[in-house]
Amino acid sequence: MNRIAALSQLIRDTEADALLLSSEIGVTYATASTALEGKCMITKEGAAYFITDGRYIERAQQFLTPQGFAVSVRQSGSSESESLLQLLQSQQISAVLFEDHVISLRQYETWKQSLEPIRLLPLGNRLAQLRACKAQEEIDAILHAQRIAEHALEALLPSLQAGITEREAAAKLDYLMALGGSEMPSFQTILLFGAHASMPHGVPENHSLKDGDVILVDFGAVYHGYHSDMTRTFAYGAVSDRIRSGYEAVLHAQEAAMEQARAGLPCRIMHEAAVNALKTAGWDTYFTHALGHSVGLEIHEFPSAAPNVEHPLQNGMIMTVEPGIYLPGEFGIRIEDMIVIQGDTPRNLTAFPKQFRTIGNHNA
């Protein structure tokens, strides 16, 4: 995935001569490589440079030289700013875009002083918008991560028996994902039992599984730097008709939202469809968050499927669709899939079954 041309075009649409990327996400996107550390610079003419140190030079040369990057090592004894200034001046750069959303104020002030007279221009959300529509290689990586996660969840279910704690179950799930090839969890795994599941982003604790609990699992794997994200809710043993009714309402709300996942429609339409479905079923007051978000090199990317978000859905966007209901002190239910926007018919990347399922010693 060579992105030099796309980044060069981004620069040409601004007053800058070059783009400087220093964050892990920015560098990974520009280089299509993980496990690198350094600074990446792209010029509006399409030249690409990567500055690193001796620890990463071999990997950088191996992966980046074939893409057209000029790879150099920061000289021992010279500061980062000195190396950057030398590179910028050698390419006659007078204005450079920088990642204003990740650079600290202290770093900005340091660069502003040490790189003078070169102008520092904020990148804003330009790169986030470029990353929003995924290339096929990116979709394939996310799909691979999703399959790792699904296999791990299926392997975990037999161990979810009375007495196991949320922390134990979450640790097992993370371990199973690692065995399956995940580079890391997409985020801190959310695995909650019973009343704890009423917290949408609750943290696993030493709370033990017991008969009649719901089990809410929100998690993901990472492959080649790309994240997956899914949520499933199960029942352990005999649960109330109220829980079953709530589950069916959430599932119907997800289906209603997916029907509105069409290129050209505002992102908010998906959220509104889910709310309306829950309202018809009498559960809408228990839906307390936005419907979903984009996924990629970060677990939460631009755009989100939230109220008031007018940005249109576009082909290639990967969005989560995750309606839920949360009743404090009782239970929570969430169902989450990832979809790719493609015309009027989205592609669902999530293959794990969604029918109401009981596990443990009371399988039904």
Residue frames relative to the residue before (quaternion, step in Angstrom):
aa qw qx qy qz dx dy dz
M 1.0000 0.0000 0.0000 0.0000 0.00 0.00 0.00
N 0.0381 -0.8098 0.5853 -0.0134 3.58 -0.12 1.25
R 0.1073 -0.8426 0.5277 0.0007 3.57 -0.48 1.23
I 0.3431 0.7682 -0.4880 0.2325 3.57 1.23 0.16
A 0.6659 0.5173 -0.3149 0.4358 3.59 0.87 -0.92
A 0.6678 0.4987 -0.3056 0.4604 3.60 0.92 -0.90
L 0.6707 0.4853 -0.3033 0.4719 3.59 0.98 -0.79
S 0.6073 0.5446 -0.3500 0.4605 3.58 1.08 -0.65
Q 0.6461 0.5089 -0.3175 0.4720 3.57 1.00 -0.80
L 0.5983 0.5582 -0.3540 0.4529 3.57 1.03 -0.76
I 0.6707 0.5003 -0.2980 0.4594 3.57 0.92 -0.92
R 0.6684 0.5276 -0.3062 0.4256 3.57 0.91 -0.90
D 0.6360 0.5144 -0.3257 0.4742 3.57 1.23 -0.36
T 0.6821 0.4161 -0.2765 0.5340 3.59 1.30 0.14
E 0.6186 -0.5344 0.4188 0.3954 3.56 -1.32 -0.15
A 0.5464 0.6554 -0.3806 0.3565 3.58 1.27 -0.11
D 0.4266 -0.6753 0.5418 0.2618 3.54 -1.35 0.32
A 0.8072 0.0687 0.0070 0.5862 3.57 1.20 -0.53
L 0.3146 -0.7085 0.6019 0.1917 3.52 -1.40 0.26
L 0.1484 -0.7801 0.6048 0.0613 3.56 -0.86 1.01
L 0.0698 -0.7973 0.5995 -0.0028 3.57 -0.69 1.13
S 0.0328 -0.8286 0.5581 -0.0287 3.54 -0.75 1.08
S 0.5916 0.5748 -0.3771 0.4212 3.61 1.19 -0.34
E 0.6382 -0.5275 0.3924 0.4005 3.58 -1.22 0.45
I 0.6745 0.4921 -0.2998 0.4616 3.57 0.93 -0.89
G 0.6616 0.5153 -0.3098 0.4481 3.58 0.91 -0.91
V 0.6690 0.4900 -0.2966 0.4737 3.56 0.94 -0.91
T 0.6467 0.5214 -0.3254 0.4518 3.60 0.94 -0.85
Y 0.6628 0.4988 -0.3142 0.4617 3.58 0.92 -0.86
A 0.6968 0.4898 -0.2895 0.4368 3.59 0.81 -0.97
T 0.7710 0.3716 -0.1803 0.4847 3.56 0.98 -0.87
A 0.2882 -0.7616 0.5157 0.2663 3.60 1.26 -0.40
S 0.6211 0.5005 -0.3397 0.4983 3.57 1.15 0.70
T 0.2690 -0.7435 0.5901 0.1629 3.54 -1.12 0.73
A 0.7785 0.3660 -0.2608 0.4381 3.54 -1.36 0.10
L 0.5171 0.5792 -0.4553 0.4357 3.55 1.04 0.80
E 0.0919 -0.7746 0.6215 0.0721 3.54 -1.16 0.52
G 0.4670 0.6519 -0.4911 0.3400 3.53 -0.80 1.00
K 0.5165 -0.6054 0.5006 0.3408 3.52 -1.31 -0.35
C 0.1929 -0.7840 0.5859 0.0692 3.52 -0.99 0.94
M 0.0249 -0.7951 0.6059 0.0092 3.59 -0.91 0.88
I 0.0949 -0.7603 0.6422 0.0233 3.53 -0.99 0.99
T 0.2552 -0.7599 0.5758 0.1608 3.59 -0.97 0.82
K 0.6326 -0.5483 0.3871 0.3864 3.56 -1.23 0.38
E 0.6355 0.5165 -0.3311 0.4688 3.58 1.24 -0.33
G 0.6023 -0.6008 0.3486 0.3934 3.58 1.27 -0.14
A 0.4689 0.6388 -0.4721 0.3861 3.59 1.20 0.30
A 0.1427 -0.8021 0.5784 0.0413 3.58 -1.04 0.83
Y 0.0572 -0.8043 0.5909 -0.0260 3.53 -0.94 0.99
F 0.0607 -0.7788 0.6233 0.0363 3.56 -1.15 0.66
I 0.1237 -0.7831 0.6086 0.0333 3.54 -0.79 1.13
T 0.0811 0.7938 -0.5960 0.0904 3.57 -0.75 1.04
D 0.4405 -0.6524 0.5078 0.3500 3.59 -1.20 -0.39
G 0.7827 -0.4054 0.2231 0.4162 3.52 -1.32 0.15
R 0.5957 0.5922 -0.3691 0.3977 3.61 1.13 -0.49
Y 0.7938 0.3197 -0.1326 0.5002 3.57 1.08 -0.71
I 0.4244 0.7556 -0.4453 0.2252 3.57 1.24 -0.17
E 0.6587 0.5216 -0.3340 0.4272 3.61 0.89 -0.84
R 0.6812 0.4700 -0.2940 0.4783 3.57 0.88 -0.92
A 0.6391 0.5349 -0.3338 0.4405 3.57 0.97 -0.82
Q 0.6714 0.4850 -0.3046 0.4704 3.58 0.89 -0.87
Q 0.6410 0.5510 -0.3221 0.4265 3.57 0.99 -0.85
F 0.7845 0.3547 -0.1713 0.4789 3.57 0.87 -0.98
L 0.7678 0.4241 -0.2038 0.4349 3.58 0.97 -0.82
T 0.5905 0.5886 -0.3818 0.3989 3.60 1.01 -0.64
P 0.6622 0.4934 -0.3332 0.4549 3.66 0.89 -0.75
Q 0.6568 0.5070 -0.3150 0.4608 3.60 1.19 -0.44
G 0.6122 -0.5710 0.3491 0.4210 3.56 1.25 -0.18
F 0.4750 0.6628 -0.4491 0.3652 3.60 1.24 0.21
A 0.3035 -0.6805 0.6325 0.2115 3.52 -1.19 0.68
V 0.1458 -0.8213 0.5504 0.0351 3.58 -0.44 1.23
S 0.0228 0.8015 -0.5959 0.0444 3.54 -0.85 0.98
V 0.3874 -0.7070 0.5497 0.2189 3.54 -1.27 0.51
R 0.4439 -0.6674 0.5241 0.2877 3.54 -0.92 0.90
Q 0.4517 -0.7175 0.4647 0.2554 3.53 -0.75 1.05
S 0.5410 -0.6188 0.4642 0.3301 3.54 -1.04 0.81
G 0.7752 0.3139 -0.2509 0.4875 3.56 -0.88 0.95
S 0.6663 0.4525 -0.3134 0.5030 3.58 1.22 -0.30
S 0.4643 -0.6833 0.4888 0.2805 3.56 -1.05 0.73
E 0.6668 -0.4832 0.3845 0.4172 3.53 -1.30 0.29
S 0.6612 0.5194 -0.3046 0.4474 3.56 0.92 -0.91
E 0.6385 0.5249 -0.3299 0.4561 3.58 1.00 -0.77
S 0.6535 0.5089 -0.3095 0.4671 3.57 1.01 -0.84
L 0.6549 0.5104 -0.3074 0.4649 3.56 0.99 -0.84
L 0.6545 0.5170 -0.3141 0.4536 3.57 0.91 -0.91
Q 0.6398 0.5264 -0.3239 0.4567 3.57 0.97 -0.84
L 0.6700 0.4911 -0.2998 0.4690 3.59 0.94 -0.88
L 0.6673 0.5109 -0.3027 0.4496 3.58 0.87 -0.93
Q 0.6864 0.4762 -0.2876 0.4684 3.57 0.92 -0.86
S 0.6295 0.5462 -0.3417 0.4343 3.58 1.03 -0.72
Q 0.7316 0.3732 -0.2188 0.5269 3.59 1.20 -0.58
Q 0.4371 -0.7340 0.4244 0.3002 3.57 1.33 0.31
I 0.2491 0.7676 -0.5357 0.2484 3.55 0.94 1.00
S 0.1509 -0.8044 0.5691 0.0789 3.58 -0.79 0.98
A 0.7865 0.0964 -0.0580 0.6073 3.60 1.23 -0.44
V 0.0545 -0.8184 0.5716 -0.0249 3.57 -0.82 1.02
L 0.4024 -0.6853 0.5552 0.2452 3.56 -1.06 0.82
F 0.0447 -0.7928 0.6073 0.0265 3.58 -1.00 0.78
E 0.5701 -0.6184 0.4348 0.3218 3.57 -1.22 0.56
D 0.1510 -0.8473 0.5047 0.0679 3.55 0.23 1.28
H 0.6343 0.5464 -0.3405 0.4281 3.60 1.17 -0.40
V 0.7587 0.3419 -0.2115 0.5127 3.63 1.19 -0.23
I 0.6065 0.5613 -0.3586 0.4342 3.61 1.19 -0.41
S 0.4217 -0.6963 0.5190 0.2606 3.57 -0.91 0.91
L 0.6441 -0.5113 0.3968 0.4077 3.54 -1.26 0.39
R 0.6367 0.5326 -0.3349 0.4459 3.59 0.98 -0.81
Q 0.6619 0.4985 -0.3106 0.4658 3.59 0.93 -0.90
Y 0.6316 0.5371 -0.3285 0.4524 3.56 1.01 -0.83
E 0.6719 0.4932 -0.3017 0.4629 3.58 0.88 -0.92
T 0.6275 0.5342 -0.3331 0.4582 3.57 1.06 -0.75
W 0.6808 0.4793 -0.2860 0.4744 3.56 0.90 -0.94
K 0.6297 0.5578 -0.3379 0.4221 3.56 0.94 -0.90
Q 0.7069 0.4464 -0.2559 0.4853 3.55 1.01 -0.84
S 0.7525 0.4344 -0.2306 0.4380 3.57 0.78 -1.02
L 0.7195 0.4255 -0.2523 0.4874 3.62 1.15 -0.51
E 0.3559 0.7455 -0.4894 0.2793 3.58 1.27 0.08
P 0.5991 -0.1311 -0.7889 -0.0400 1.71 -2.02 1.51
I 0.3598 0.7448 -0.4958 0.2646 3.62 1.22 0.28
R 0.3728 -0.7386 0.5207 0.2105 3.57 -0.88 0.96
L 0.2558 -0.7452 0.5999 0.1390 3.55 -1.06 0.86
L 0.0734 -0.8110 0.5804 -0.0045 3.57 -0.60 1.17
P 0.4695 -0.6954 0.4589 0.2922 3.62 -0.81 0.91
L 0.4508 -0.6945 0.5031 0.2475 3.54 -0.98 0.91
G 0.2316 -0.7940 0.5282 0.1923 3.59 1.08 -0.68
N 0.7356 -0.4068 0.2968 0.4530 3.58 -1.05 -0.74
R 0.3057 0.7923 -0.4884 0.2005 3.59 1.23 0.29
L 0.6916 0.4612 -0.2932 0.4722 3.58 0.87 -0.89
A 0.6146 0.5470 -0.3463 0.4508 3.59 1.03 -0.73
Q 0.6631 0.4931 -0.3049 0.4736 3.57 0.99 -0.79
L 0.6295 0.5241 -0.3332 0.4669 3.58 1.05 -0.73
R 0.6985 0.4793 -0.2660 0.4600 3.57 0.98 -0.86
A 0.5105 0.6966 -0.4092 0.2944 3.59 1.18 -0.44
C 0.7461 0.3198 -0.1932 0.5511 3.60 0.96 -0.81
K 0.2828 -0.8178 0.4874 0.1167 3.54 -0.44 1.27
A 0.4310 -0.6420 0.5707 0.2763 3.52 -1.21 0.68
Q 0.6842 -0.4964 0.3287 0.4211 3.58 -1.23 0.39
E 0.6267 0.5433 -0.3447 0.4397 3.61 1.00 -0.75
E 0.6505 0.5027 -0.3165 0.4733 3.57 1.05 -0.72
I 0.6326 0.5216 -0.3273 0.4696 3.57 0.98 -0.82
D 0.6450 0.5258 -0.3185 0.4539 3.58 0.97 -0.85
A 0.6520 0.5096 -0.3182 0.4626 3.61 0.99 -0.81
I 0.6609 0.4930 -0.3090 0.4740 3.59 0.96 -0.83
L 0.6275 0.5281 -0.3280 0.4688 3.57 1.03 -0.77
H 0.6383 0.5187 -0.3244 0.4672 3.59 0.98 -0.80
A 0.6427 0.5126 -0.3163 0.4734 3.57 0.97 -0.86
Q 0.6441 0.5336 -0.3166 0.4474 3.57 1.00 -0.84
R 0.6615 0.4958 -0.3155 0.4659 3.58 0.94 -0.80
I 0.5878 0.5478 -0.3649 0.4704 3.60 1.08 -0.64
A 0.6765 0.5008 -0.2894 0.4559 3.56 0.88 -0.99
E 0.6666 0.5149 -0.3090 0.4417 3.58 0.88 -0.89
H 0.6604 0.4997 -0.3104 0.4667 3.57 0.93 -0.85
A 0.6397 0.5253 -0.3217 0.4596 3.56 1.04 -0.78
L 0.6538 0.5115 -0.3224 0.4549 3.60 0.93 -0.83
E 0.6529 0.5065 -0.3215 0.4624 3.59 0.90 -0.85
A 0.6623 0.5015 -0.3031 0.4669 3.57 1.03 -0.78
L 0.6378 0.5450 -0.3227 0.4382 3.59 1.14 -0.60
L 0.5987 0.6541 -0.3660 0.2824 3.58 0.88 -0.95
P 0.6582 0.5172 -0.3545 0.4167 3.67 0.83 -0.72
S 0.6757 0.4941 -0.2986 0.4584 3.59 1.16 -0.53
L 0.5533 0.5891 -0.4066 0.4260 3.60 1.25 -0.06
Q 0.2101 0.7651 -0.5606 0.2371 3.51 0.08 1.41
A 0.6976 -0.4725 0.3235 0.4306 3.55 -1.22 0.46
G 0.7609 0.3625 -0.2893 0.4537 3.54 -0.96 0.97
I 0.5741 0.5610 -0.4034 0.4394 3.59 1.12 -0.44
T 0.3615 -0.7387 0.5250 0.2191 3.58 -1.03 0.75
E 0.6624 -0.4946 0.3828 0.4124 3.53 -1.28 0.35
R 0.6644 0.5104 -0.3127 0.4475 3.58 0.92 -0.89
E 0.6444 0.5160 -0.3265 0.4603 3.58 0.95 -0.82
A 0.6770 0.4967 -0.2937 0.4569 3.57 0.88 -0.93
A 0.6546 0.5071 -0.3154 0.4635 3.59 0.96 -0.84
A 0.6458 0.5174 -0.3187 0.4623 3.59 0.99 -0.82
K 0.6380 0.5181 -0.3245 0.4682 3.59 1.00 -0.78
L 0.6559 0.5136 -0.3178 0.4528 3.57 0.93 -0.86
D 0.6425 0.5117 -0.3224 0.4706 3.59 0.95 -0.84
Y 0.6492 0.5238 -0.3077 0.4577 3.58 1.00 -0.87
L 0.6615 0.5052 -0.3025 0.4644 3.57 0.95 -0.89
M 0.6285 0.5142 -0.3418 0.4730 3.60 1.04 -0.68
A 0.6395 0.5234 -0.3263 0.4588 3.58 0.99 -0.82
L 0.6414 0.5162 -0.3207 0.4683 3.57 0.97 -0.83
G 0.6954 0.4880 -0.2672 0.4549 3.57 1.09 -0.71
G 0.6753 -0.5192 0.2879 0.4376 3.57 1.26 -0.05
S 0.4445 0.6879 -0.4699 0.3292 3.59 1.21 0.18
E 0.4579 -0.6937 0.4903 0.2620 3.56 -0.97 0.87
M 0.7443 -0.1666 0.1334 0.6329 3.55 1.21 -0.65
P 0.5807 -0.5201 0.4400 0.4457 3.61 -1.19 0.11
S 0.5798 -0.5944 0.4251 0.3603 3.59 -1.08 0.66
F 0.7468 -0.1011 0.1096 0.6481 3.55 1.18 -0.72
Q 0.6830 -0.4388 0.3358 0.4777 3.59 -1.22 0.03
T 0.4559 -0.7225 0.4529 0.2551 3.53 -0.54 1.22
I 0.2302 -0.7482 0.6115 0.1150 3.54 -0.96 0.99
L 0.1675 0.7647 -0.6015 0.1593 3.58 -0.50 1.19
L 0.0550 0.8407 -0.5173 0.1501 3.52 -0.22 1.37
F 0.2503 -0.7698 0.5752 0.1178 3.53 -1.15 0.76
G 0.8770 0.1257 -0.0551 0.4605 3.53 -1.22 0.61
A 0.8504 -0.0814 0.0893 0.5121 3.55 -0.94 -0.99
H 0.5616 0.6039 -0.3933 0.4065 3.61 1.15 -0.50
A 0.6147 0.5795 -0.3437 0.4101 3.58 1.12 -0.60
S 0.5364 0.6216 -0.4118 0.3954 3.59 1.23 -0.09
M 0.6227 0.4845 -0.3427 0.5100 3.60 1.31 -0.09
P 0.4341 -0.7480 0.4243 0.2686 3.62 -0.30 1.19
H 0.7906 0.1402 -0.0767 0.5911 3.58 1.02 -0.78
G 0.1190 0.8190 -0.5455 0.1320 3.54 0.85 1.00
V 0.3997 -0.7015 0.5455 0.2247 3.54 -1.29 0.48
P 0.5089 -0.6525 0.4586 0.3239 3.63 -0.84 0.89
E 0.0734 -0.7939 0.6036 -0.0031 3.55 -0.94 0.97
N 0.6631 -0.4876 0.3745 0.4270 3.57 -1.28 -0.25
H 0.3106 0.7435 -0.5124 0.2969 3.53 1.01 0.92
S 0.3061 -0.7998 0.4974 0.1387 3.58 -0.67 1.15
L 0.5126 -0.6428 0.4899 0.2898 3.52 -1.18 0.72
K 0.0179 0.7972 -0.6025 0.0347 3.55 -0.98 0.85
D 0.6893 -0.4860 0.3437 0.4129 3.54 -1.25 0.38
G 0.7819 0.3168 -0.2532 0.4735 3.55 -0.98 0.90
D 0.5315 0.6347 -0.4065 0.3865 3.60 1.27 -0.08
V 0.3432 -0.6187 0.6413 0.2969 3.49 -1.38 0.31
I 0.2105 -0.7381 0.6259 0.1386 3.55 -1.26 0.47
L 0.0726 -0.8030 0.5915 0.0051 3.58 -0.51 1.18
V 0.0285 -0.8044 0.5919 -0.0422 3.57 -0.72 1.14
D 0.0274 0.7751 -0.6257 0.0835 3.58 -0.59 1.24
F 0.2482 0.7846 -0.5065 0.2574 3.59 -0.37 1.20
G 0.0430 -0.8002 0.5962 0.0475 3.54 -1.30 0.01
A 0.3557 -0.7016 0.5775 0.2186 3.53 -1.35 0.34
V 0.2880 -0.7329 0.5882 0.1839 3.56 -1.33 0.23
Y 0.0234 0.7855 -0.6163 0.0508 3.56 -0.91 0.98
H 0.8295 -0.0449 -0.0391 0.5553 3.57 -0.70 1.18
G 0.7313 -0.4395 0.2220 0.4719 3.55 1.06 0.81
Y 0.6584 0.5184 -0.3049 0.4525 3.60 1.23 -0.27
H 0.3685 -0.7736 0.4948 0.1447 3.53 -0.95 1.05
S 0.1804 -0.7090 0.6590 0.1746 3.49 -1.35 0.37
D 0.1019 -0.7850 0.6102 0.0311 3.56 -1.27 0.39
M 0.1914 0.7714 -0.5910 0.1382 3.58 -0.81 0.98
T 0.1170 -0.7616 0.6296 0.0992 3.55 -1.26 0.41
R 0.0078 0.7593 -0.6507 -0.0057 3.50 -1.13 0.80
T 0.1848 -0.7613 0.6138 0.0972 3.53 -1.16 0.71
F 0.0989 -0.7969 0.5959 0.0095 3.55 -0.83 1.08
A 0.3363 -0.6876 0.5880 0.2612 3.53 -1.36 0.07
Y 0.2058 -0.7521 0.6090 0.1454 3.54 -1.07 0.72
G 0.8304 0.0335 -0.0713 0.5515 3.53 -0.40 1.25
A 0.7639 -0.3529 0.2803 0.4618 3.52 -1.25 -0.50
V 0.0409 -0.7990 0.5999 -0.0090 3.56 -0.62 1.13
S 0.6442 -0.5683 0.3690 0.3548 3.52 -1.28 0.47
D 0.6123 -0.5317 0.4355 0.3908 3.54 -1.29 0.36
R 0.5780 0.5886 -0.3691 0.4280 3.59 1.16 -0.59
I 0.6513 0.4964 -0.3109 0.4824 3.57 0.99 -0.80
R 0.6491 0.5120 -0.3187 0.4636 3.58 0.93 -0.86
S 0.6492 0.5146 -0.3111 0.4657 3.58 0.98 -0.85
G 0.6523 0.5147 -0.3068 0.4643 3.56 0.98 -0.84
Y 0.6293 0.5379 -0.3330 0.4513 3.56 1.01 -0.80
E 0.6760 0.4911 -0.3002 0.4601 3.57 0.85 -0.91
A 0.6280 0.5330 -0.3347 0.4577 3.59 1.06 -0.70
V 0.6595 0.4975 -0.3056 0.4735 3.58 0.98 -0.86
L 0.6445 0.5174 -0.3231 0.4610 3.58 0.96 -0.83
H 0.6548 0.4995 -0.3104 0.4748 3.58 0.96 -0.84
A 0.6320 0.5300 -0.3300 0.4591 3.60 1.03 -0.76
Q 0.6383 0.5132 -0.3310 0.4686 3.58 1.01 -0.74
E 0.6483 0.5172 -0.3155 0.4613 3.57 0.95 -0.86
A 0.6467 0.5187 -0.3190 0.4594 3.59 1.00 -0.83
A 0.6515 0.5128 -0.3153 0.4617 3.58 0.99 -0.81
M 0.6589 0.5188 -0.3167 0.4432 3.58 0.94 -0.86
E 0.6054 0.5599 -0.3570 0.4388 3.58 1.10 -0.58
Q 0.7094 0.4173 -0.2479 0.5111 3.59 1.23 -0.44
A 0.4856 0.6604 -0.4325 0.3756 3.58 1.28 0.18
R 0.2921 0.7709 -0.4957 0.2732 3.54 0.54 1.25
A 0.5471 -0.6177 0.4527 0.3378 3.54 -0.98 0.84
G 0.7622 0.3514 -0.2845 0.4633 3.56 -0.95 0.96
L 0.6390 0.5089 -0.3388 0.4668 3.58 1.15 -0.46
P 0.5531 -0.5935 0.4517 0.3712 3.63 -1.07 0.58
C 0.6092 -0.5834 0.3979 0.3607 3.57 -1.08 0.74
R 0.6271 0.5825 -0.3430 0.3870 3.59 1.00 -0.79
I 0.5528 0.6333 -0.3991 0.3662 3.61 1.11 -0.56
M 0.6236 0.5352 -0.3429 0.4551 3.60 1.02 -0.73
H 0.6574 0.5046 -0.3080 0.4673 3.57 0.92 -0.93
E 0.6700 0.5120 -0.3037 0.4435 3.57 0.86 -0.93
A 0.6303 0.5346 -0.3380 0.4502 3.59 1.02 -0.73
A 0.6542 0.5024 -0.3126 0.4710 3.58 1.00 -0.79
V 0.6425 0.5212 -0.3204 0.4613 3.57 0.96 -0.87
N 0.6686 0.5073 -0.3078 0.4482 3.58 0.87 -0.91
A 0.6441 0.5142 -0.3259 0.4632 3.58 1.01 -0.76
L 0.6669 0.4851 -0.2991 0.4801 3.57 0.98 -0.83
K 0.6182 0.5486 -0.3405 0.4482 3.57 1.07 -0.72
T 0.6358 0.5307 -0.3201 0.4600 3.57 0.97 -0.85
A 0.7212 0.4251 -0.2353 0.4937 3.58 1.07 -0.78
G 0.5282 -0.6705 0.3864 0.3493 3.58 1.30 -0.09
W 0.6078 0.5796 -0.3402 0.4231 3.59 1.22 0.37
D 0.4184 0.7711 -0.4358 0.2011 3.62 1.20 -0.17
T 0.6238 0.5576 -0.3571 0.4153 3.62 1.04 -0.61
Y 0.6787 0.4820 -0.2887 0.4730 3.59 1.24 -0.31
F 0.5596 0.5490 -0.3968 0.4775 3.58 1.32 0.18
T 0.0448 -0.8879 0.4543 -0.0578 3.56 -0.16 1.33
H 0.7422 0.3448 -0.2250 0.5288 3.63 1.17 0.18
A 0.6632 -0.4784 0.3825 0.4301 3.55 -1.33 0.10
L 0.6278 -0.5895 0.3664 0.3524 3.54 -1.16 0.64
G 0.8093 -0.2116 0.1786 0.5181 3.59 0.88 -0.79
H 0.2638 -0.7424 0.6022 0.1289 3.51 -1.39 -0.08
S 0.5513 -0.5793 0.4720 0.3710 3.53 -1.29 0.21
V 0.2082 -0.7704 0.5964 0.0867 3.56 -1.24 0.57
G 0.2151 0.7703 -0.5848 0.1358 3.57 -1.09 0.67
L 0.8101 -0.0618 0.0990 0.5746 3.57 -0.62 -1.13
E 0.7209 0.2550 -0.1939 0.6146 3.56 1.31 -0.31
I 0.5591 -0.6207 0.4282 0.3447 3.55 -1.14 0.55
H 0.7566 0.1852 -0.1435 0.6105 3.60 1.15 -0.52
E 0.0557 0.8041 -0.5856 0.0864 3.56 -0.50 1.20
F 0.6031 -0.5223 0.4632 0.3857 3.51 -1.41 0.06
P 0.6462 -0.2795 -0.7099 -0.0186 1.56 -1.85 1.76
S 0.4280 -0.6499 0.5390 0.3225 3.56 -1.32 -0.20
A 0.3844 -0.6725 0.5759 0.2614 3.53 -1.25 0.51
A 0.2798 0.7705 -0.4970 0.2847 3.52 0.36 1.33
P 0.6524 -0.4896 0.3792 0.4369 3.59 -1.21 0.30
N 0.8363 0.2229 -0.1864 0.4649 3.56 -1.15 0.77
V 0.5351 0.5949 -0.4355 0.4124 3.63 1.19 0.11
E 0.1682 -0.8341 0.5229 0.0508 3.55 -0.31 1.30
H 0.4417 0.7002 -0.4675 0.3099 3.60 1.21 -0.22
P 0.4222 -0.7362 0.4640 0.2540 3.60 -0.78 0.95
L 0.5036 -0.5908 0.5350 0.3335 3.51 -1.22 0.58
Q 0.1034 -0.8027 0.5868 0.0238 3.57 -1.03 0.85
N 0.6138 -0.5518 0.4141 0.3836 3.53 -1.15 0.60
G 0.7639 0.3388 -0.2709 0.4778 3.56 -0.93 0.94
M 0.5357 0.5929 -0.4247 0.4257 3.59 1.20 -0.18
I 0.1966 -0.7429 0.6259 0.1329 3.55 -1.09 0.76
M 0.0409 -0.8202 0.5684 -0.0497 3.54 -0.56 1.23
T 0.3508 -0.6749 0.5942 0.2615 3.54 -1.17 0.59
V 0.1465 -0.7418 0.6481 0.0907 3.53 -1.22 0.64
E 0.1736 0.8403 -0.4728 0.2008 3.56 0.00 1.32
P 0.0163 0.7980 -0.6009 0.0432 3.60 0.36 1.16
G 0.0283 0.8029 -0.5950 0.0224 3.56 -1.19 0.53
I 0.2012 -0.7349 0.6262 0.1651 3.52 -1.33 0.24
Y 0.0999 -0.8132 0.5730 -0.0182 3.55 -0.96 0.93
L 0.0548 -0.8021 0.5940 -0.0277 3.55 -0.55 1.23
P 0.3784 -0.7666 0.4676 0.2247 3.60 -0.18 1.27
G 0.8237 0.2075 -0.1854 0.4940 3.51 -0.90 1.00
E 0.7139 0.4153 -0.2524 0.5042 3.60 1.27 -0.12
F 0.7066 -0.3770 0.3126 0.5108 3.58 0.32 -1.24
G 0.1794 -0.7406 0.6267 0.1627 3.53 -1.39 0.04
I 0.1052 -0.7759 0.6205 0.0429 3.54 -1.15 0.67
R 0.1169 0.7666 -0.6265 0.0780 3.58 -0.92 0.92
I 0.0858 -0.7566 0.6467 0.0443 3.55 -1.13 0.76
E 0.0135 0.8300 -0.5531 0.0706 3.57 -0.66 1.11
D 0.0217 -0.7586 0.6511 -0.0087 3.52 -1.00 1.00
M 0.3307 -0.6837 0.5991 0.2534 3.55 -1.36 0.21
I 0.0661 -0.8000 0.5960 0.0188 3.56 -0.91 0.91
V 0.3090 -0.6990 0.6088 0.2129 3.54 -1.29 0.48
I 0.3848 -0.7097 0.5402 0.2375 3.56 -0.81 0.99
Q 0.1729 0.7629 -0.6072 0.1390 3.56 -0.83 1.02
G 0.8133 -0.1802 0.0631 0.5496 3.53 -0.06 1.33
D 0.7799 -0.3029 0.2491 0.4878 3.56 -0.90 -0.98
T 0.7376 0.3584 -0.2095 0.5326 3.59 1.26 -0.12
P 0.2352 -0.8018 0.5310 0.1410 3.60 -0.17 1.21
R 0.3709 -0.6929 0.5723 0.2342 3.53 -1.26 0.52
N 0.2817 -0.7633 0.5597 0.1574 3.58 -0.75 1.05
L 0.2732 -0.7842 0.5410 0.1334 3.57 -0.66 1.13
T 0.6461 0.5296 -0.3048 0.4574 3.57 1.26 -0.31
A 0.1585 -0.8285 0.5351 0.0468 3.56 -0.59 1.18
F 0.4991 0.6719 -0.4349 0.3322 3.61 1.21 -0.28
P 0.5390 -0.6600 0.4079 0.3279 3.64 -0.81 0.97
K 0.2688 -0.7802 0.5511 0.1243 3.54 -1.22 0.65
Q 0.4490 0.6768 -0.4897 0.3170 3.62 1.12 -0.01
F 0.6191 -0.5492 0.4013 0.3925 3.57 -1.16 0.65
R 0.0210 -0.8328 0.5485 -0.0726 3.57 -0.69 1.11
T 0.1693 -0.7505 0.6298 0.1069 3.53 -0.96 0.90
I 0.1341 -0.7938 0.5914 0.0452 3.57 -1.03 0.80
G 0.6042 0.5535 -0.4250 0.3846 3.54 -1.32 0.05
N 0.7897 -0.3215 0.2431 0.4626 3.54 -1.13 -0.68
H 0.6972 0.4436 -0.2544 0.5024 3.58 1.29 -0.01
N 0.1004 0.8454 -0.5217 0.0562 3.58 1.04 0.69
A 0.0355 0.7955 -0.6030 0.0481 3.56 -0.99 0.91
